[in-house]
């Protein structure tokens, strides 16, 4: 979703620049967050602006509608139906006359189709908490090892911290 948001923003920026050079009125001015936020999170002013934008057949609006349509992907419970939706959505985006950033996201989704569908197969059974904990421990260890002269020493510190290896007996004792 983050990549889709970036793609919509790139399309909006390019289109705003193109409209300005062609001499049209600045329709897309102050519309960035209207197109990037989810509809339920818009302020009243942004809702009015989005309503005005939806009247135009702009590439930015079409990109926004494609992004909102993709939200349906997360509501599926079956990997087969989610895969079918993903294929159809990517096909629609590739056939559309939208600019390159959105097509780049569609190609990326096609490449990672299997991994995306694994999310539906493993829904609720796998937690990323353990991985997040390991990442936190690794970052903390690297921060503590600031000032070590060799990378090998940092590597050993990471092995001991993450592998829960016994600490070697030091030759010096500190009082």
Backbone as CSV, one residue per row, in Angstrom:
resi,resn,N_x,N_y,N_z,CA_x,CA_y,CA_z,C_x,C_y,C_z
1,UNK,0.828,-1.188,0.000,0.000,0.000,0.000,0.874,1.254,0.000
2,UNK,2.022,1.165,0.643,2.935,2.310,0.668,3.434,2.617,-0.748
3,UNK,3.761,1.576,-1.487,4.217,1.775,-2.864,3.103,2.351,-3.727
4,UNK,1.875,1.898,-3.502,0.744,2.449,-4.256,0.556,3.927,-3.939
5,UNK,0.685,4.287,-2.682,0.570,5.689,-2.292,1.631,6.545,-2.957
6,UNK,2.864,6.035,-2.970,3.947,6.778,-3.634,3.671,6.933,-5.124
7,UNK,3.149,5.865,-5.740,2.864,5.912,-7.178,1.781,6.940,-7.480
8,UNK,0.728,6.968,-6.661,-0.349,7.952,-6.862,0.214,9.363,-6.706
9,UNK,1.084,9.555,-5.731,1.665,10.882,-5.519,2.554,11.301,-6.690
10,UNK,3.319,10.353,-7.237,4.161,10.673,-8.395,3.309,11.037,-9.613
11,UNK,2.217,10.302,-9.823,1.314,10.613,-10.939,0.709,11.998,-10.744
12,UNK,0.284,12.302,-9.508,-0.309,13.606,-9.216,0.686,14.736,-9.457
13,UNK,1.914,14.571,-8.987,2.925,15.616,-9.141,3.249,15.853,-10.615
14,UNK,3.410,14.772,-11.374,3.716,14.915,-12.798,2.561,15.579,-13.543
15,UNK,1.344,15.191,-13.187,0.174,15.765,-13.861,-0.007,17.234,-13.490
16,UNK,0.226,17.582,-12.242,0.113,18.984,-11.821,1.128,19.843,-12.571
17,UNK,2.343,19.323,-12.725,3.382,20.046,-13.458,2.981,20.219,-14.929
18,UNK,2.427,19.144,-15.503,2.027,19.193,-16.908,0.874,20.173,-17.118
19,UNK,-0.097,20.170,-16.209,-1.229,21.099,-16.325,-0.764,22.550,-16.192
20,UNK,0.212,22.780,-15.315,0.715,24.135,-15.115,1.434,24.645,-16.364
21,UNK,2.251,23.775,-16.981,2.966,24.207,-18.192,2.020,24.398,-19.370
22,UNK,0.897,23.646,-19.397,-0.077,23.796,-20.489,-1.000,24.995,-20.284
23,UNK,-0.932,25.617,-19.116,-1.709,26.827,-18.866,-3.092,26.604,-18.290
24,UNK,-3.378,25.412,-17.784,-4.682,25.146,-17.165,-4.709,25.684,-15.739
25,UNK,-5.922,25.813,-15.208,-6.045,26.277,-13.825,-5.514,25.194,-12.886
26,UNK,-4.995,25.591,-11.722,-4.366,24.610,-10.812,-5.409,23.773,-10.060
27,UNK,-5.962,22.790,-10.737,-6.993,21.923,-10.145,-6.405,21.066,-9.029
28,UNK,-5.197,20.590,-9.240,-4.585,19.657,-8.288,-3.875,20.341,-7.125
29,UNK,-3.979,21.644,-7.043,-3.338,22.368,-5.947,-4.023,22.010,-4.620
30,UNK,-3.237,21.729,-3.604,-3.717,21.336,-2.269,-4.527,20.038,-2.309
31,UNK,-4.150,19.128,-3.181,-4.916,17.875,-3.277,-4.091,16.652,-2.897
32,UNK,-2.860,16.866,-2.462,-1.995,15.723,-2.187,-2.606,14.777,-1.164
33,UNK,-2.977,15.308,-0.010,-3.476,14.446,1.055,-4.884,13.957,0.781
34,UNK,-5.614,14.651,-0.068,-6.948,14.164,-0.463,-6.815,12.836,-1.203
35,UNK,-5.759,12.710,-1.988,-5.558,11.500,-2.783,-4.783,10.419,-2.037
36,UNK,-4.066,10.798,-0.988,-3.246,9.811,-0.280,-3.927,9.222,0.948
37,UNK,-4.780,9.988,1.586,-5.455,9.485,2.783,-6.601,8.551,2.411
38,UNK,-6.964,7.693,3.350,-8.145,6.863,3.157,-9.378,7.740,3.353
39,UNK,-10.458,7.456,2.651,-11.641,8.333,2.697,-12.182,8.571,4.113
40,UNK,-12.114,7.593,4.975,-12.659,7.771,6.330,-11.786,8.679,7.191
41,UNK,-10.552,8.928,6.776,-9.650,9.776,7.550,-9.564,11.211,7.034
42,UNK,-10.313,11.542,6.003,-10.263,12.886,5.433,-10.986,13.893,6.319
43,UNK,-10.476,15.112,6.344,-11.177,16.190,7.038,-12.329,16.658,6.150
44,UNK,-13.188,17.516,6.682,-14.319,18.004,5.892,-13.849,18.762,4.655
45,UNK,-12.835,19.586,4.829,-12.294,20.368,3.721,-11.716,19.456,2.638
46,UNK,-11.001,18.412,3.073,-10.403,17.472,2.125,-11.475,16.649,1.416
47,UNK,-12.550,16.332,2.109,-13.647,15.595,1.494,-14.282,16.402,0.372
48,UNK,-14.469,17.697,0.604,-15.034,18.581,-0.424,-14.078,18.648,-1.615
49,UNK,-12.787,18.799,-1.351,-11.787,18.880,-2.418,-11.759,17.588,-3.232
50,UNK,-11.836,16.443,-2.546,-11.843,15.160,-3.248,-13.085,15.032,-4.117
51,UNK,-14.234,15.483,-3.609,-15.464,15.464,-4.397,-15.336,16.287,-5.667
52,UNK,-14.668,17.427,-5.553,-14.439,18.266,-6.739,-13.510,17.567,-7.722
53,UNK,-12.463,16.930,-7.209,-11.498,16.260,-8.079,-12.117,15.079,-8.819
54,UNK,-13.028,14.372,-8.155,-13.622,13.180,-8.765,-14.492,13.515,-9.975
55,UNK,-14.829,14.779,-10.157,-15.623,15.185,-11.317,-14.784,15.225,-12.589
56,UNK,-13.470,15.308,-12.442,-12.574,15.416,-13.590,-12.023,14.050,-13.970
57,UNK,-11.693,13.900,-15.235,-11.093,12.665,-15.721,-9.575,12.844,-15.779
58,UNK,-8.982,12.981,-14.607,-7.532,13.177,-14.512,-6.842,11.851,-14.239
59,UNK,-5.582,11.759,-14.652,-4.820,10.550,-14.358,-4.668,10.355,-12.853
60,UNK,-4.527,11.437,-12.128,-4.384,11.350,-10.671,-5.625,10.724,-10.045
61,UNK,-6.778,11.113,-10.532,-8.034,10.583,-9.992,-8.166,9.103,-10.348
62,UNK,-7.806,8.750,-11.580,-7.884,7.337,-11.970,-6.909,6.496,-11.165
63,UNK,-5.714,7.033,-10.893,-4.739,6.315,-10.064,-5.270,6.153,-8.640
64,UNK,-5.904,7.206,-8.113,-6.509,7.145,-6.775,-7.590,6.058,-6.725
65,UNK,-8.425,6.002,-7.754,-9.507,5.009,-7.781,-8.952,3.590,-7.887
66,UNK,-7.859,3.425,-8.620,-7.221,2.103,-8.693,-6.674,1.693,-7.322
67,UNK,-6.082,2.657,-6.627,-5.542,2.352,-5.299,-6.662,1.987,-4.332
68,UNK,-7.754,2.723,-4.382,-8.896,2.417,-3.508,-9.511,1.072,-3.868
69,UNK,-9.530,0.736,-5.155,-10.057,-0.558,-5.578,-9.191,-1.689,-5.055
70,UNK,-7.881,-1.459,-4.982,-6.978,-2.499,-4.495,-7.227,-2.824,-3.020
71,UNK,-7.826,-1.919,-2.270,-8.127,-2.179,-0.849,-8.998,-3.432,-0.690
72,UNK,-9.792,-3.752,-1.709,-10.650,-4.948,-1.642,-9.826,-6.220,-1.529
73,UNK,-8.581,-6.185,-2.010,-7.715,-7.359,-1.970,-7.578,-7.909,-0.553
74,UNK,-7.484,-7.037,0.438,-7.247,-7.467,1.816,-8.491,-8.026,2.481
75,UNK,-9.645,-7.899,1.864,-10.887,-8.382,2.461,-11.195,-9.831,2.093
76,UNK,-10.473,-10.390,1.136,-10.713,-11.780,0.735,-10.248,-12.727,1.825
77,UNK,-10.896,-13.885,1.904,-10.465,-14.890,2.874,-9.838,-16.095,2.175
78,UNK,-10.144,-16.284,0.908,-9.609,-17.406,0.154,-8.425,-16.952,-0.694
79,UNK,-7.318,-17.699,-0.651,-6.179,-17.332,-1.488,-6.496,-17.418,-2.980
80,UNK,-7.380,-18.329,-3.362,-7.724,-18.472,-4.780,-8.447,-17.233,-5.295
81,UNK,-9.430,-16.758,-4.530,-10.174,-15.569,-4.955,-9.301,-14.318,-4.885
82,UNK,-8.445,-14.258,-3.891,-7.531,-13.121,-3.787,-6.566,-13.111,-4.970
83,UNK,-6.089,-14.283,-5.366,-5.195,-14.380,-6.514,-5.885,-13.961,-7.799
84,UNK,-7.138,-14.365,-7.935,-7.898,-13.972,-9.140,-8.087,-12.453,-9.177
85,UNK,-8.433,-11.870,-8.022,-8.596,-10.419,-7.962,-7.287,-9.715,-8.292
86,UNK,-6.181,-10.210,-7.724,-4.871,-9.606,-7.958,-4.507,-9.635,-9.444
87,UNK,-4.759,-10.772,-10.094,-4.463,-10.881,-11.524,-5.302,-9.897,-12.338
88,UNK,-6.595,-9.816,-12.018,-7.477,-8.903,-12.757,-7.088,-7.441,-12.514
89,UNK,-6.758,-7.115,-11.264,-6.392,-5.729,-10.948,-5.108,-5.340,-11.677
90,UNK,-4.115,-6.219,-11.650,-2.849,-5.926,-12.335,-3.071,-5.786,-13.836
91,UNK,-3.923,-6.628,-14.399,-4.233,-6.533,-15.824,-4.895,-5.210,-16.173
92,UNK,-5.833,-4.771,-15.315,-6.515,-3.485,-15.544,-5.524,-2.330,-15.500
93,UNK,-4.622,-2.362,-14.534,-3.642,-1.278,-14.402,-2.701,-1.269,-15.598
94,UNK,-2.259,-2.437,-16.042,-1.330,-2.494,-17.166,-2.001,-2.039,-18.462
95,UNK,-3.297,-2.286,-18.613,-4.005,-1.852,-19.816,-4.401,-0.380,-19.759
96,UNK,-4.439,0.175,-18.573,-4.864,1.568,-18.430,-3.812,2.492,-19.015
97,UNK,-4.208,3.715,-19.282,-3.267,4.683,-19.835,-2.679,5.541,-18.718
98,UNK,-2.487,4.941,-17.570,-1.887,5.659,-16.445,-0.377,5.691,-16.618
99,UNK,0.249,6.590,-15.893,1.695,6.745,-16.024,2.435,5.563,-15.402
100,UNK,3.718,5.530,-15.636,4.593,4.417,-15.291,4.610,4.031,-13.802
101,UNK,4.560,4.957,-12.847,4.714,4.514,-11.451,3.686,3.466,-11.027
102,UNK,2.443,3.595,-11.467,1.417,2.629,-11.075,1.655,1.288,-11.761
103,UNK,2.114,1.313,-12.993,2.405,0.069,-13.705,3.601,-0.641,-13.074
104,UNK,4.530,0.131,-12.540,5.687,-0.452,-11.855,5.221,-1.217,-10.612
105,UNK,4.267,-0.652,-9.876,3.718,-1.331,-8.695,2.998,-2.607,-9.112
106,UNK,2.237,-2.554,-10.211,1.519,-3.741,-10.685,2.505,-4.851,-11.068
107,UNK,3.598,-4.493,-11.725,4.612,-5.500,-12.070,5.233,-6.096,-10.806
108,UNK,5.460,-5.258,-9.815,6.026,-5.736,-8.547,5.055,-6.691,-7.849
109,UNK,3.776,-6.366,-7.872,2.771,-7.246,-7.262,2.705,-8.582,-7.997
110,UNK,2.836,-8.540,-9.316,2.839,-9.792,-10.082,4.043,-10.647,-9.707
111,UNK,5.204,-10.006,-9.550,6.413,-10.746,-9.183,6.281,-11.390,-7.804
112,UNK,5.611,-10.710,-6.888,5.497,-11.201,-5.511,4.130,-11.843,-5.232
113,UNK,3.470,-12.291,-6.271,2.119,-12.847,-6.141,2.080,-13.989,-5.120
114,UNK,3.004,-14.914,-5.216,3.017,-16.065,-4.298,3.184,-15.644,-2.846
115,UNK,4.055,-14.694,-2.610,4.273,-14.222,-1.243,3.046,-13.497,-0.706
116,UNK,2.389,-12.736,-1.564,1.171,-12.043,-1.126,0.070,-13.039,-0.781
117,UNK,-0.054,-14.086,-1.571,-1.098,-15.078,-1.305,-0.778,-15.924,-0.084
118,UNK,0.506,-16.024,0.279,0.864,-16.724,1.520,0.260,-16.039,2.735
119,UNK,0.061,-14.722,2.633,-0.541,-13.978,3.740,-1.936,-14.518,4.028
120,UNK,-2.667,-14.913,2.996,-4.015,-15.451,3.182,-3.968,-16.867,3.725
121,UNK,-2.962,-17.630,3.321,-2.853,-19.014,3.808,-2.449,-19.054,5.281
122,UNK,-1.628,-18.109,5.709,-1.091,-18.126,7.072,-1.774,-17.123,7.981
123,UNK,-2.905,-16.594,7.569,-3.580,-15.547,8.342,-3.798,-15.987,9.792
124,UNK,-3.195,-15.264,10.699,-3.397,-15.504,12.122,-2.546,-16.602,12.714
125,UNK,-1.861,-17.387,11.909,-1.079,-18.491,12.470,0.375,-18.121,12.694
126,UNK,0.866,-17.139,11.994,2.264,-16.749,12.126,2.327,-15.317,12.643
127,UNK,3.148,-15.126,13.647,3.327,-13.793,14.200,4.718,-13.294,13.849
128,UNK,4.805,-12.034,13.504,6.099,-11.444,13.181,6.774,-10.888,14.435
129,UNK,6.184,-11.115,15.596,6.729,-10.592,16.840,8.125,-11.102,17.145
130,UNK,8.373,-12.368,16.858,9.686,-12.953,17.138,10.741,-12.295,16.260
131,UNK,10.425,-12.111,14.991,11.369,-11.481,14.069,11.636,-10.045,14.494
132,UNK,10.587,-9.336,14.892,10.747,-7.955,15.355,11.632,-7.906,16.596
133,UNK,11.470,-8.881,17.481,12.298,-8.948,18.682,13.770,-9.161,18.347
134,UNK,14.036,-10.077,17.393,15.417,-10.307,16.967,16.011,-9.056,16.328
135,UNK,15.223,-8.374,15.501,15.717,-7.143,14.881,16.061,-6.098,15.936
136,UNK,15.214,-5.982,16.952,15.453,-5.022,18.022,16.735,-5.371,18.780
137,UNK,16.926,-6.674,19.078,18.139,-7.103,19.770,19.385,-6.816,18.943
138,UNK,19.289,-7.057,17.630,20.443,-6.822,16.750,20.787,-5.339,16.716
139,UNK,19.786,-4.479,16.582,20.048,-3.037,16.558,20.667,-2.570,17.871
140,UNK,20.171,-3.079,18.977,20.700,-2.710,20.282,22.153,-3.147,20.426
141,UNK,22.458,-4.352,19.974,23.824,-4.860,20.063,24.775,-4.035,19.204
142,UNK,24.346,-3.678,18.008,25.188,-2.856,17.130,25.411,-1.491,17.758
143,UNK,24.371,-0.945,18.385,24.521,0.362,19.042,25.490,0.279,20.219
144,UNK,25.409,-0.810,20.980,26.304,-0.976,22.125,27.746,-1.183,21.681
145,UNK,27.932,-1.748,20.490,29.286,-2.049,20.037,29.911,-0.904,19.260
146,UNK,29.348,0.277,19.409,29.925,1.451,18.759,31.328,1.669,19.309
147,UNK,32.283,1.835,18.438,33.651,2.056,18.860,34.529,0.837,18.691
148,UNK,33.944,-0.323,18.413,34.776,-1.492,18.138,35.560,-1.219,16.862
149,UNK,36.795,-1.651,16.841,37.656,-1.319,15.704,37.468,-2.262,14.523
150,UNK,37.047,-3.479,14.775,36.940,-4.460,13.699,35.501,-4.954,13.573
151,UNK,35.129,-5.243,12.360,33.778,-5.764,12.119,33.617,-7.167,12.689
152,UNK,34.707,-7.897,12.772,34.659,-9.255,13.324,34.179,-9.221,14.780
153,UNK,34.560,-8.202,15.520,34.154,-8.076,16.923,32.654,-7.833,17.021
154,UNK,32.133,-6.981,16.141,30.679,-6.732,16.128,29.942,-8.008,15.753
155,UNK,30.485,-8.732,14.776,29.870,-9.993,14.353,29.810,-10.978,15.510
156,UNK,30.899,-11.086,16.282,30.919,-11.977,17.444,29.905,-11.538,18.492
157,UNK,29.813,-10.233,18.710,28.836,-9.727,19.680,27.413,-10.086,19.238
158,UNK,27.150,-9.980,17.948,25.818,-10.357,17.444,25.565,-11.849,17.616
159,UNK,26.566,-12.683,17.321,26.400,-14.125,17.510,26.091,-14.449,18.965
160,UNK,26.780,-13.818,19.881,26.559,-14.098,21.299,25.197,-13.602,21.761
161,UNK,24.798,-12.465,21.281,23.512,-11.908,21.721,22.337,-12.659,21.115
162,UNK,22.373,-12.876,19.813,21.234,-13.490,19.131,21.214,-15.003,19.258
163,UNK,22.390,-15.607,19.345,22.454,-17.055,19.463,22.421,-17.526,20.899
164,UNK,22.426,-16.573,21.839,22.434,-16.880,23.262,23.591,-17.824,23.597
165,UNK,24.758,-17.547,23.014,25.948,-18.351,23.275,26.550,-17.950,24.616
166,UNK,27.276,-18.865,25.250,27.895,-18.504,26.533,28.987,-17.458,26.315
167,UNK,29.084,-16.560,27.253,30.119,-15.523,27.157,31.449,-16.112,27.576
168,UNK,32.510,-15.781,26.840,33.824,-16.334,27.201,34.313,-15.733,28.517
169,UNK,35.100,-16.510,29.223,35.678,-15.991,30.460,36.732,-14.962,30.089
170,UNK,36.627,-13.821,30.678,37.594,-12.772,30.327,38.864,-12.969,31.143
171,UNK,39.949,-12.482,30.616,41.240,-12.632,31.299,41.377,-11.619,32.416
172,UNK,40.599,-10.546,32.351,40.662,-9.515,33.385,39.369,-9.472,34.136
173,UNK,39.458,-9.209,35.406,38.260,-8.995,36.202,38.224,-7.541,36.606
174,UNK,37.068,-6.977,36.474,36.898,-5.570,36.851,36.225,-5.516,38.206
175,UNK,36.745,-4.725,39.073,36.193,-4.625,40.431,35.059,-3.653,40.509
